Amino acid sequence: MHTSNGSPAERIRHLNEAFSSFTVASGALEQYYEKLQETVRHLTIELRDRNARLKTALAEAETAKDNLRCVLQSMDEVVVVLDPDGNMTMANRAATEMLGPAVADGAGKPLDSLGFSLGKCGADAVLVANGKRYDVIASRSNVVDPSGAVRGSVLLVRDVTKMKELESQFERNRRLIRMGEMAAKIVHEIRNPLCSIELYATMLESGLGGAEEAKLARGISSGIRSLNNILTNMLLFAKRQKPSLTRVDTAGIVDEALFLLEPMIGSRGVRIEKCVTGAPCLDGDPELLKQVLLNVLLNAIHATPEEGRIRVAAREEDDAAVIEVSDEGEGIREEDRERIFDPFFSTKVKGTGLGLAITSRIMEAHGGFIKVRSEVGRGSVFALHFPPAGTLSEEAVT
């Protein structure tokens, strides 16, 4: 049997058609490949641009994050960030310094386990940390993302202890100035008739000679002298002090005051513990400063029971001198703590209430102030704070 494959011309035609189809298919594939290359090139450029933008965005985000971290660490206010469960996620430098080392390692721990207590959030909040008590302004706010979901909260605490102390000192000085003006007028009005009464009583005593009634006249004169002494103290309080400044050795002025009080210290049977080694010098009027120490020490001696201890210490604080007098008396009630500097207020039965008022005025004249710490049943500490030596001028105290 014989099978025909067509004529050579037909086979050539079929072969040409196959080549022609292959050529068309190759052209189509080449065009498709060129388009694919163009698409890949565009995608590569777009990916490179997106990568560049992403890298820039990440760098900007890292810079913003670093700036935010620097701002938080530079703030004087305490900042503590909490997660939704109330666990700490971060805290700034001020938080570590005020709240204690437990905060530095407190990431992931509940807020109430970080070793401090906050009385309440508000204008009159009280913070207790590291054994210290602070007057603070505290607030706690939620952290909310753009969708409104709560991501946690931020505790913000500002220490206003010094501000409150300055406000208290300002208010105390304002009261003392007003009372001083009133006392000066009262003394002027009372002293004139008292001088006349004393003169007449002296004349009466002299005229009666040795008669029994002369004792009554002498008693009148003695009473008037006591009243005159009180009025003198009132004038000392009312008169604005003008210290004659000189460089004063802190330890020396303490020794002088204690020497003058030695008889009373011995009669009361109290023990004196002195720690003034290395105390800095200060600028002040030695006589007025001696009176300040005498007034504070007298209060301590009267408050301290027999065989009790009085501690007198001097130290340097912020380049300035601080003198502290501590006693072991009954302490001062909190409601009386500010009033003890008011004239005529006294917790002693026979006290005139002028000693601490005069002391406060003298400290004010020296650019200083008094801080009182006291606990009922445990005693009191009177701290005399003076400005650094060399910063007070004669013009500033006149």
C-alpha positions as a Markdown table, in Angstrom:
| # | Residue | x | y | z |
|---|---|---|---|---|
| 1 | Met | 0.0 | 0.0 | 0.0 |
| 2 | His | 1.4 | 3.4 | -0.9 |
| 3 | Thr | 0.6 | 6.6 | 1.2 |
| 4 | Ser | 1.1 | 10.0 | -0.4 |
| 5 | Asn | 2.5 | 13.0 | 1.8 |
| 6 | Gly | 1.6 | 15.5 | -0.8 |
| 7 | Ser | 3.7 | 17.1 | -3.4 |
| 8 | Pro | 6.9 | 18.9 | -2.5 |
| 9 | Ala | 5.2 | 22.2 | -3.3 |
| 10 | Glu | 2.4 | 21.5 | -0.9 |
| 11 | Arg | 4.8 | 20.4 | 1.8 |
| 12 | Ile | 6.8 | 23.6 | 1.3 |
| 13 | Arg | 3.6 | 25.6 | 1.6 |
| 14 | His | 2.6 | 24.0 | 4.8 |
| 15 | Leu | 6.1 | 24.6 | 6.1 |
| 16 | Asn | 5.9 | 28.3 | 5.2 |
| 17 | Glu | 2.6 | 28.6 | 6.9 |
| 18 | Ala | 4.1 | 27.0 | 10.1 |
| 19 | Phe | 7.0 | 29.4 | 10.0 |
| 20 | Ser | 4.7 | 32.3 | 9.4 |
| 21 | Ser | 2.5 | 31.3 | 12.4 |
| 22 | Phe | 5.7 | 30.9 | 14.5 |
| 23 | Thr | 6.9 | 34.3 | 13.5 |
| 24 | Val | 3.5 | 35.9 | 14.4 |
| 25 | Ala | 3.5 | 34.1 | 17.8 |
| 26 | Ser | 7.1 | 35.1 | 18.4 |
| 27 | Gly | 6.3 | 38.7 | 17.6 |
| 28 | Ala | 3.3 | 38.6 | 20.0 |
| 29 | Leu | 5.5 | 37.0 | 22.7 |
| 30 | Glu | 8.1 | 39.7 | 22.2 |
| 31 | Gln | 5.6 | 42.5 | 22.5 |
| 32 | Tyr | 4.2 | 40.9 | 25.6 |
| 33 | Tyr | 7.7 | 40.5 | 27.0 |
| 34 | Glu | 8.4 | 44.2 | 26.3 |
| 35 | Lys | 5.1 | 45.2 | 28.0 |
| 36 | Leu | 6.0 | 42.9 | 31.0 |
| 37 | Gln | 9.5 | 44.5 | 31.2 |
| 38 | Glu | 7.9 | 48.0 | 31.2 |
| 39 | Thr | 5.4 | 47.0 | 33.9 |
| 40 | Val | 8.2 | 45.5 | 36.0 |
| 41 | Arg | 10.3 | 48.7 | 35.5 |
| 42 | His | 7.3 | 50.9 | 36.6 |
| 43 | Leu | 6.7 | 48.6 | 39.6 |
| 44 | Thr | 10.4 | 48.7 | 40.5 |
| 45 | Ile | 10.4 | 52.5 | 40.4 |
| 46 | Glu | 7.2 | 52.7 | 42.4 |
| 47 | Leu | 8.5 | 50.2 | 45.0 |
| 48 | Arg | 11.7 | 52.2 | 45.3 |
| 49 | Asp | 9.8 | 55.4 | 45.8 |
| 50 | Arg | 7.5 | 53.8 | 48.4 |
| 51 | Asn | 10.5 | 52.3 | 50.2 |
| 52 | Ala | 12.1 | 55.7 | 50.2 |
| 53 | Arg | 8.9 | 57.3 | 51.6 |
| 54 | Leu | 8.6 | 54.6 | 54.2 |
| 55 | Lys | 12.2 | 55.0 | 55.2 |
| 56 | Thr | 11.7 | 58.8 | 55.6 |
| 57 | Ala | 8.4 | 58.2 | 57.5 |
| 58 | Leu | 10.2 | 55.8 | 59.9 |
| 59 | Ala | 13.0 | 58.2 | 60.4 |
| 60 | Glu | 10.6 | 61.0 | 61.1 |
| 61 | Ala | 8.6 | 58.8 | 63.5 |
| 62 | Glu | 11.8 | 57.8 | 65.3 |
| 63 | Thr | 12.8 | 61.5 | 65.5 |
| 64 | Ala | 9.4 | 62.5 | 66.8 |
| 65 | Lys | 9.5 | 59.6 | 69.3 |
| 66 | Asp | 13.0 | 60.7 | 70.4 |
| 67 | Asn | 11.9 | 64.3 | 70.7 |
| 68 | Leu | 8.9 | 63.2 | 72.8 |
| 69 | Arg | 11.1 | 61.1 | 75.0 |
| 70 | Cys | 13.5 | 64.1 | 75.5 |
| 71 | Val | 10.6 | 66.4 | 76.3 |
| 72 | Leu | 9.1 | 63.9 | 78.9 |
| 73 | Gln | 12.6 | 63.4 | 80.5 |
| 74 | Ser | 13.2 | 67.1 | 80.7 |
| 75 | Met | 9.8 | 67.9 | 82.4 |
| 76 | Asp | 9.9 | 68.8 | 86.1 |
| 77 | Glu | 6.5 | 67.3 | 86.5 |
| 78 | Val | 6.1 | 63.7 | 87.2 |
| 79 | Val | 4.7 | 61.7 | 84.2 |
| 80 | Val | 3.7 | 58.1 | 84.6 |
| 81 | Val | 2.1 | 56.2 | 81.7 |
| 82 | Leu | -0.2 | 53.3 | 82.4 |
| 83 | Asp | -1.8 | 50.6 | 80.2 |
| 84 | Pro | -5.6 | 49.9 | 80.2 |
| 85 | Asp | -5.1 | 47.5 | 83.2 |
| 86 | Gly | -3.4 | 50.1 | 85.3 |
| 87 | Asn | 0.1 | 48.7 | 84.9 |
| 88 | Met | 3.0 | 51.2 | 84.4 |
| 89 | Thr | 4.5 | 51.2 | 80.9 |
| 90 | Met | 6.9 | 54.2 | 81.3 |
| 91 | Ala | 7.9 | 57.0 | 83.7 |
| 92 | Asn | 10.1 | 60.1 | 83.2 |
| 93 | Arg | 13.2 | 61.2 | 85.1 |
| 94 | Ala | 11.2 | 63.4 | 87.6 |
| 95 | Ala | 9.0 | 60.4 | 88.5 |
| 96 | Thr | 12.1 | 58.3 | 89.3 |
| 97 | Glu | 13.6 | 61.1 | 91.4 |
| 98 | Met | 10.4 | 61.9 | 93.4 |
| 99 | Leu | 8.7 | 58.6 | 93.6 |
| 100 | Gly | 11.8 | 56.4 | 94.2 |
| 101 | Pro | 13.8 | 53.6 | 92.6 |
| 102 | Ala | 10.8 | 51.3 | 92.5 |
| 103 | Val | 9.4 | 53.3 | 89.6 |
| 104 | Ala | 12.6 | 52.9 | 87.6 |
| 105 | Asp | 12.1 | 49.2 | 87.5 |
| 106 | Gly | 8.3 | 49.3 | 87.6 |
| 107 | Ala | 7.4 | 48.6 | 84.0 |
| 108 | Gly | 4.5 | 46.1 | 83.9 |
| 109 | Lys | 3.7 | 46.5 | 87.6 |
| 110 | Pro | 0.5 | 47.9 | 89.0 |
| 111 | Leu | 0.6 | 51.6 | 90.1 |
| 112 | Asp | -0.3 | 50.8 | 93.7 |
| 113 | Ser | 2.8 | 48.6 | 94.0 |
| 114 | Leu | 5.4 | 51.2 | 93.2 |
| 115 | Gly | 6.0 | 52.4 | 96.8 |
| 116 | Phe | 4.2 | 55.7 | 97.0 |
| 117 | Ser | 0.7 | 56.9 | 98.0 |
| 118 | Leu | -1.3 | 59.8 | 96.5 |
| 119 | Gly | -4.0 | 61.2 | 98.7 |
| 120 | Lys | -6.3 | 62.3 | 95.9 |
| 121 | Cys | -6.2 | 63.9 | 92.5 |
| 122 | Gly | -6.9 | 67.6 | 92.7 |
| 123 | Ala | -5.6 | 70.9 | 93.9 |
| 124 | Asp | -5.0 | 69.8 | 97.4 |
| 125 | Ala | -3.5 | 66.3 | 96.8 |
| 126 | Val | -0.8 | 65.0 | 99.2 |
| 127 | Leu | 1.9 | 62.6 | 97.9 |
| 128 | Val | 4.0 | 60.5 | 100.3 |
| 129 | Ala | 7.1 | 58.9 | 98.7 |
| 130 | Asn | 10.6 | 58.0 | 100.0 |
| 131 | Gly | 9.6 | 59.0 | 103.5 |
| 132 | Lys | 8.7 | 62.5 | 102.4 |
| 133 | Arg | 5.4 | 64.4 | 102.2 |
| 134 | Tyr | 4.7 | 66.6 | 99.2 |
| 135 | Asp | 1.9 | 69.1 | 98.5 |
| 136 | Val | 1.1 | 68.4 | 94.8 |
| 137 | Ile | -1.4 | 69.1 | 92.0 |
| 138 | Ala | -2.3 | 65.7 | 90.4 |
| 139 | Ser | -4.4 | 64.6 | 87.5 |
| 140 | Arg | -5.0 | 61.4 | 85.6 |
| 141 | Ser | -6.3 | 61.4 | 82.0 |
| 142 | Asn | -7.1 | 58.7 | 79.5 |
| 143 | Val | -5.1 | 58.1 | 76.4 |
| 144 | Val | -7.5 | 57.7 | 73.4 |
| 145 | Asp | -6.5 | 56.7 | 69.9 |
| 146 | Pro | -8.1 | 58.2 | 66.7 |
| 147 | Ser | -10.9 | 55.6 | 66.8 |
| 148 | Gly | -11.9 | 56.5 | 70.3 |
| 149 | Ala | -10.5 | 53.4 | 72.0 |
| 150 | Val | -8.8 | 53.9 | 75.4 |
| 151 | Arg | -5.2 | 52.9 | 75.1 |
| 152 | Gly | -4.3 | 53.6 | 78.8 |
| 153 | Ser | -3.9 | 56.7 | 81.0 |
| 154 | Val | -1.3 | 59.3 | 82.1 |
| 155 | Leu | -0.7 | 60.3 | 85.7 |
| 156 | Leu | 0.7 | 63.9 | 85.9 |
| 157 | Val | 1.9 | 65.2 | 89.3 |
| 158 | Arg | 3.4 | 68.7 | 90.0 |
| 159 | Asp | 5.2 | 69.4 | 93.2 |
| 160 | Val | 3.9 | 72.7 | 94.7 |
| 161 | Thr | 5.4 | 72.3 | 98.2 |
| 162 | Lys | 7.8 | 75.2 | 97.9 |
| 163 | Met | 5.1 | 77.3 | 96.3 |
| 164 | Lys | 2.7 | 76.6 | 99.3 |
| 165 | Glu | 5.5 | 77.5 | 101.7 |
| 166 | Leu | 6.2 | 80.8 | 99.9 |
| 167 | Glu | 2.4 | 81.6 | 100.0 |
| 168 | Ser | 2.3 | 80.8 | 103.7 |
| 169 | Gln | 5.4 | 83.0 | 104.4 |
| 170 | Phe | 3.9 | 85.8 | 102.4 |
| 171 | Glu | 0.6 | 85.6 | 104.2 |
| 172 | Arg | 2.4 | 85.4 | 107.6 |
| 173 | Asn | 4.4 | 88.5 | 106.7 |
| 174 | Arg | 1.3 | 90.4 | 105.6 |
| 175 | Arg | -0.4 | 89.6 | 108.9 |
| 176 | Leu | 2.6 | 90.6 | 110.9 |
| 177 | Ile | 3.0 | 93.9 | 109.1 |
| 178 | Arg | -0.7 | 94.8 | 109.7 |
| 179 | Met | -0.4 | 93.8 | 113.4 |
| 180 | Gly | 2.8 | 95.7 | 113.8 |
| 181 | Glu | 1.2 | 98.9 | 112.6 |
| 182 | Met | -1.7 | 98.4 | 115.0 |
| 183 | Ala | 0.7 | 97.5 | 117.9 |
| 184 | Ala | 2.7 | 100.7 | 117.3 |
| 185 | Lys | -0.4 | 102.8 | 117.6 |
| 186 | Ile | -1.6 | 101.0 | 120.7 |
| 187 | Val | 1.8 | 101.3 | 122.4 |
| 188 | His | 1.9 | 105.0 | 121.7 |
| 189 | Glu | -1.5 | 105.6 | 123.2 |
| 190 | Ile | -0.9 | 103.5 | 126.3 |
| 191 | Arg | 2.7 | 104.5 | 127.1 |
| 192 | Asn | 2.0 | 108.2 | 127.8 |
| 193 | Pro | -0.6 | 107.6 | 130.6 |
| 194 | Leu | 1.5 | 104.7 | 132.0 |
| 195 | Cys | 4.5 | 107.1 | 132.4 |
| 196 | Ser | 2.4 | 109.5 | 134.3 |
| 197 | Ile | 1.0 | 106.8 | 136.6 |
| 198 | Glu | 4.5 | 105.4 | 137.3 |
| 199 | Leu | 5.7 | 109.0 | 138.1 |
| 200 | Tyr | 2.8 | 109.5 | 140.5 |
| 201 | Ala | 3.3 | 106.1 | 142.1 |
| 202 | Thr | 7.0 | 106.8 | 142.7 |
| 203 | Met | 6.2 | 110.2 | 144.2 |
| 204 | Leu | 3.5 | 108.6 | 146.4 |
| 205 | Glu | 6.0 | 105.9 | 147.6 |
| 206 | Ser | 8.6 | 108.6 | 148.4 |
| 207 | Gly | 6.0 | 110.7 | 150.2 |
| 208 | Leu | 4.8 | 107.8 | 152.3 |
| 209 | Gly | 8.3 | 107.0 | 153.5 |
| 210 | Gly | 8.4 | 103.9 | 155.6 |
| 211 | Ala | 4.6 | 103.6 | 156.0 |
| 212 | Glu | 2.8 | 100.3 | 155.2 |
| 213 | Glu | 1.0 | 101.9 | 152.4 |
| 214 | Ala | 4.4 | 102.6 | 150.6 |
| 215 | Lys | 4.4 | 98.8 | 149.7 |
| 216 | Leu | 1.2 | 99.4 | 147.8 |
| 217 | Ala | 2.7 | 102.2 | 145.9 |
| 218 | Arg | 5.8 | 100.1 | 145.2 |
| 219 | Gly | 3.5 | 97.4 | 143.8 |
| 220 | Ile | 1.9 | 99.8 | 141.5 |
| 221 | Ser | 5.3 | 100.9 | 140.2 |
| 222 | Ser | 6.4 | 97.2 | 139.7 |
| 223 | Gly | 3.2 | 96.4 | 137.8 |
| 224 | Ile | 3.7 | 99.4 | 135.5 |
| 225 | Arg | 7.3 | 98.4 | 134.8 |
| 226 | Ser | 6.0 | 94.9 | 133.8 |
| 227 | Leu | 3.5 | 96.6 | 131.5 |
| 228 | Asn | 6.2 | 98.8 | 130.1 |
| 229 | Asn | 8.4 | 95.8 | 129.4 |
| 230 | Ile | 5.5 | 94.2 | 127.4 |
| 231 | Leu | 5.0 | 97.5 | 125.5 |
| 232 | Thr | 8.8 | 97.6 | 124.7 |
| 233 | Asn | 8.5 | 94.1 | 123.2 |
| 234 | Met | 5.5 | 95.2 | 121.2 |
| 235 | Leu | 7.5 | 98.2 | 119.8 |
| 236 | Leu | 10.4 | 95.8 | 119.0 |
| 237 | Phe | 7.9 | 93.7 | 117.0 |
| 238 | Ala | 6.2 | 96.7 | 115.4 |
| 239 | Lys | 9.4 | 98.4 | 114.4 |
| 240 | Arg | 10.9 | 97.3 | 111.1 |
| 241 | Gln | 14.3 | 95.9 | 111.8 |
| 242 | Lys | 17.4 | 97.3 | 109.9 |
| 243 | Pro | 20.2 | 94.9 | 110.4 |
| 244 | Ser | 23.8 | 96.1 | 110.4 |
| 245 | Leu | 25.3 | 93.4 | 108.2 |
| 246 | Thr | 28.6 | 91.7 | 108.9 |
| 247 | Arg | 30.0 | 88.3 | 108.2 |
| 248 | Val | 28.8 | 86.1 | 111.1 |
| 249 | Asp | 30.3 | 82.7 | 112.2 |
| 250 | Thr | 27.3 | 80.4 | 112.5 |
| 251 | Ala | 29.0 | 78.2 | 115.2 |
| 252 | Gly | 30.1 | 81.3 | 117.1 |
| 253 | Ile | 26.6 | 82.8 | 117.4 |
| 254 | Val | 25.2 | 79.5 | 118.5 |
| 255 | Asp | 27.8 | 79.2 | 121.2 |
| 256 | Glu | 27.1 | 82.7 | 122.5 |
| 257 | Ala | 23.4 | 82.1 | 122.7 |
| 258 | Leu | 23.9 | 78.8 | 124.6 |
| 259 | Phe | 26.3 | 80.5 | 127.0 |
| 260 | Leu | 23.8 | 83.1 | 127.9 |
| 261 | Leu | 21.2 | 80.4 | 128.6 |
| 262 | Glu | 23.5 | 78.1 | 130.7 |
| 263 | Pro | 21.9 | 79.0 | 134.0 |
| 264 | Met | 18.3 | 78.3 | 132.7 |
| 265 | Ile | 19.5 | 75.1 | 131.0 |
| 266 | Gly | 21.0 | 73.9 | 134.3 |
| 267 | Ser | 17.9 | 74.8 | 136.4 |
| 268 | Arg | 15.6 | 73.0 | 133.9 |
| 269 | Gly | 17.8 | 69.9 | 133.8 |
| 270 | Val | 17.7 | 69.6 | 130.0 |
| 271 | Arg | 20.5 | 68.2 | 127.9 |
| 272 | Ile | 22.0 | 70.1 | 125.0 |
| 273 | Glu | 23.3 | 68.3 | 121.9 |
| 274 | Lys | 25.3 | 70.6 | 119.6 |
| 275 | Cys | 26.3 | 69.8 | 116.1 |
| 276 | Val | 27.7 | 72.9 | 114.3 |
| 277 | Thr | 31.1 | 71.7 | 113.0 |
| 278 | Gly | 31.7 | 72.9 | 109.5 |
| 279 | Ala | 28.7 | 75.2 | 109.4 |
| 280 | Pro | 28.9 | 78.0 | 106.8 |
| 281 | Cys | 29.1 | 81.7 | 107.6 |
| 282 | Leu | 26.2 | 84.1 | 106.9 |
| 283 | Asp | 25.6 | 87.8 | 106.6 |
| 284 | Gly | 23.6 | 89.4 | 109.4 |
| 285 | Asp | 23.4 | 91.5 | 112.5 |
| 286 | Pro | 25.1 | 89.5 | 115.3 |
| 287 | Glu | 22.9 | 91.0 | 118.1 |
| 288 | Leu | 19.6 | 90.5 | 116.2 |
| 289 | Leu | 20.6 | 87.0 | 115.2 |
| 290 | Lys | 21.5 | 86.3 | 118.9 |
| 291 | Gln | 18.0 | 87.4 | 119.9 |
| 292 | Val | 16.5 | 85.1 | 117.2 |
| 293 | Leu | 18.4 | 82.1 | 118.7 |
| 294 | Leu | 17.6 | 83.1 | 122.3 |
| 295 | Asn | 13.8 | 83.2 | 121.5 |
| 296 | Val | 13.8 | 79.8 | 119.7 |
| 297 | Leu | 16.0 | 78.2 | 122.3 |
| 298 | Leu | 13.9 | 79.6 | 125.2 |
| 299 | Asn | 10.8 | 78.0 | 123.6 |
| 300 | Ala | 12.6 | 74.7 | 123.3 |
| 301 | Ile | 13.8 | 74.8 | 126.9 |
| 302 | His | 10.3 | 75.6 | 128.2 |
| 303 | Ala | 8.8 | 72.8 | 126.0 |
| 304 | Thr | 11.3 | 70.1 | 126.9 |
| 305 | Pro | 10.7 | 68.1 | 130.1 |
| 306 | Glu | 13.4 | 67.5 | 132.7 |
| 307 | Glu | 16.2 | 65.3 | 131.4 |
| 308 | Gly | 14.9 | 65.8 | 127.9 |
| 309 | Arg | 17.2 | 66.6 | 125.0 |
| 310 | Ile | 17.5 | 69.8 | 122.9 |
| 311 | Arg | 19.5 | 69.4 | 119.7 |
| 312 | Val | 21.1 | 72.5 | 118.0 |
| 313 | Ala | 22.5 | 71.8 | 114.6 |
| 314 | Ala | 23.9 | 74.0 | 111.8 |
| 315 | Arg | 24.4 | 72.8 | 108.2 |
| 316 | Glu | 24.8 | 74.0 | 104.6 |
| 317 | Glu | 21.9 | 73.8 | 102.3 |
| 318 | Asp | 22.0 | 75.2 | 98.7 |
| 319 | Asp | 25.1 | 77.3 | 99.6 |
| 320 | Ala | 23.2 | 78.8 | 102.5 |
| 321 | Ala | 23.2 | 78.4 | 106.3 |
| 322 | Val | 20.4 | 76.5 | 108.1 |
| 323 | Ile | 20.2 | 76.4 | 111.9 |
| 324 | Glu | 17.9 | 73.8 | 113.5 |
| 325 | Val | 16.7 | 73.7 | 117.1 |
| 326 | Ser | 14.9 | 70.4 | 118.0 |
| 327 | Asp | 13.1 | 69.7 | 121.2 |
| 328 | Glu | 11.4 | 66.8 | 122.9 |
| 329 | Gly | 8.3 | 68.6 | 124.0 |
| 330 | Glu | 4.6 | 68.0 | 123.5 |
| 331 | Gly | 4.7 | 69.3 | 120.0 |
| 332 | Ile | 2.4 | 71.8 | 118.3 |
| 333 | Arg | -1.1 | 71.0 | 117.0 |
| 334 | Glu | -1.5 | 71.4 | 113.3 |
| 335 | Glu | -4.2 | 74.1 | 113.7 |
| 336 | Asp | -1.8 | 76.2 | 115.9 |
| 337 | Arg | 1.3 | 75.8 | 113.7 |
| 338 | Glu | 0.8 | 79.0 | 111.6 |
| 339 | Arg | -0.6 | 81.0 | 114.5 |
| 340 | Ile | 2.5 | 80.6 | 116.7 |
| 341 | Phe | 4.1 | 83.5 | 114.7 |
| 342 | Asp | 1.1 | 85.8 | 115.4 |
| 343 | Pro | 1.7 | 88.3 | 118.2 |
| 344 | Phe | 0.0 | 87.6 | 121.5 |
| 345 | Phe | -0.7 | 84.0 | 120.6 |
| 346 | Ser | 1.0 | 81.6 | 123.0 |
| 347 | Thr | 0.5 | 78.0 | 124.1 |
| 348 | Lys | 2.2 | 78.8 | 127.4 |
| 349 | Val | 0.1 | 79.9 | 130.3 |
| 350 | Lys | 2.3 | 82.9 | 131.1 |
| 351 | Gly | 3.5 | 83.6 | 127.6 |
| 352 | Thr | 3.1 | 87.0 | 125.9 |
| 353 | Gly | 3.2 | 85.5 | 122.4 |
| 354 | Leu | 5.7 | 88.1 | 121.1 |
| 355 | Gly | 8.9 | 86.0 | 121.0 |
| 356 | Leu | 8.3 | 84.1 | 117.8 |
| 357 | Ala | 6.6 | 87.1 | 116.2 |
| 358 | Ile | 9.7 | 89.2 | 116.8 |
| 359 | Thr | 11.9 | 86.3 | 115.6 |
| 360 | Ser | 9.9 | 86.1 | 112.4 |
| 361 | Arg | 10.3 | 89.8 | 111.7 |
| 362 | Ile | 14.1 | 89.6 | 112.3 |
| 363 | Met | 14.4 | 86.6 | 110.0 |
| 364 | Glu | 12.4 | 88.5 | 107.3 |
| 365 | Ala | 14.7 | 91.5 | 107.7 |
| 366 | His | 17.7 | 89.2 | 107.0 |
| 367 | Gly | 16.0 | 87.8 | 103.9 |
| 368 | Gly | 15.4 | 84.5 | 105.6 |
| 369 | Phe | 12.5 | 82.5 | 106.9 |
| 370 | Ile | 11.5 | 79.9 | 109.5 |
| 371 | Lys | 10.2 | 76.4 | 108.8 |
| 372 | Val | 8.5 | 74.4 | 111.6 |
| 373 | Arg | 8.0 | 70.7 | 111.7 |
| 374 | Ser | 6.2 | 69.3 | 114.7 |
| 375 | Glu | 4.4 | 66.1 | 115.8 |
| 376 | Val | 2.2 | 66.1 | 118.8 |
| 377 | Gly | 3.8 | 64.0 | 121.6 |
| 378 | Arg | 7.1 | 63.8 | 119.7 |
| 379 | Gly | 8.5 | 67.4 | 119.8 |
| 380 | Ser | 9.2 | 70.2 | 117.3 |
| 381 | Val | 11.9 | 71.4 | 115.0 |
| 382 | Phe | 12.5 | 75.1 | 114.2 |
| 383 | Ala | 14.7 | 75.5 | 111.1 |
| 384 | Leu | 16.1 | 79.0 | 110.5 |
| 385 | His | 17.0 | 79.4 | 106.8 |
| 386 | Phe | 19.3 | 82.2 | 105.7 |
| 387 | Pro | 20.3 | 83.4 | 102.2 |
| 388 | Pro | 23.7 | 82.5 | 100.9 |
| 389 | Ala | 26.5 | 84.7 | 102.2 |
| 390 | Gly | 27.3 | 87.6 | 99.9 |
| 391 | Thr | 23.8 | 87.8 | 98.4 |
| 392 | Leu | 22.3 | 90.2 | 100.9 |
| 393 | Ser | 23.0 | 93.9 | 100.7 |
| 394 | Glu | 22.4 | 96.8 | 103.1 |
| 395 | Glu | 19.9 | 98.3 | 100.6 |
| 396 | Ala | 17.9 | 95.0 | 100.5 |
| 397 | Val | 17.3 | 95.1 | 104.2 |
| 398 | Thr | 16.5 | 98.7 | 104.8 |
